Amino acid sequence: MINLNNVSKAFSGFQAVDSINMNIEKNSIVGFIGPNGAGKTTTLKMITGQLKPDAGSILVNGYDIVNDAINAKKQFGFVSDDPNTFLKLKGIEYLNFIGDIYEVDTTLRQERIERYSSMFKLEQSLNDKIQSYSHGMRQKIKIIGVLLHNPDIFILDEPLTGLDPQAAFDLKKIMKEHASQDKCVLFSTHVLEVAEKLCDAIIIINHGHILYTGTLDALKAQYEGLSLEEIFLEVTR
């Protein structure tokens, strides 16, 4: 569903991502793990078309994100690590804006808005401007925006940051259900315990290089006796 082939990106001579390869298949939740500054967000921004790679190719459900951007972007929903956008819009205005862009049927749109705003306890705040929301509420409205058009692929950058425990539980449940429907989830995190409980596979990146791709069980088997934290530090040393 997502294929990266020898993708690179540099900023003013700094190599943020260096010739990486990734393959994210359907029916999977893949955790994208690395320390701060490892290249996670840069990679996700290239996958979602916010940054153009200097080299290599990126296919999203077979569509090239550079050469066929519109069709590629129809395949995924993206939750950024920065929810501070569209602040002048009311919550309901933002959701209807997303619904219009993705041509979500009016009846289905209303049903999903009601369902997810109730789930994430935002139903009383939909007529307030997003700039009045807390960080966690802003994160929730962006998550609802993705769920509203229900794309094949979820791409989530640190999606659990700022969420209360119930919202985090609900989102993880949604991610599991989504992946079980011949779809996939790619999300970045630095919380290894979350990755262990949620992911079918992980990808570890550091200094712009992919260091490991596979299951956590296979990785732990290589470092018997070490905790997850110790394994992570060893791999990214």
C-alpha positions, 0 to 999 in steps of 0.5 A: 500500500505504501512503497518507498524506493531509495528515497532521500531528502536533504536540507542545506547540506544536512541529510535528513533521510538517506536512500531509505526503502519501506513497504507497508502492506495491507492488514497491518499496523506499522510503528515508525520508531526513532529518536527525535530528529531521526527522520520520521516526520520528514519521511511522513511529510514526503509520503503525504506530499508535503515535501518533495524527495530529492531522489527515489520514488514513493507510491501510495496504493500504486499512485506516485505522490509526486507525479500523480499527487491528487490520486495519491492523496485520495488514498490516505488520511494524515494526522500531523504531529502539529494540530495547530492548523485551521484555527479560525474555523469552527470544529464543524466547519473544519469537518464539513470542509474535509467532507467536501474535499473528499466528497463524503455523502451528506447522510454518511458525513452526518452519521460519522460526525455524530458518532466520532464527536460523541466518542471523542467527547467533542459534540459540545464543542463543534460550534466553537473555533478550533483556536479555543480548543486545548491541544488534545481537542485539536488532535481529536478534531484532526483525527475525526477529520481522517475518520470522516472520509475513511481512507484505505491508509491512515498515516499518523504522526505521534497521534496519541500525544495529548490525548486523554486515556479514553481517547487514546484507547478508542483511537488504538481500537479504531486503528486495529479495526481499520487494519483488519479491513484490508487496510493499513496504518502507519504511525510514528511513535517513540513509546515502545510499549505502545508499539509492542501492544499495537503493531504488527511490525516496526521500522526503526530509523535514526540519522536518516537510515532504516536500521530495522524492519520486522516484528518486535518479537524477532527484534527481542529475540536478537537481544535476549535479556534486554528490556525494550528500552535497552534494545532501542538504545542498542539499535540506535546507538 
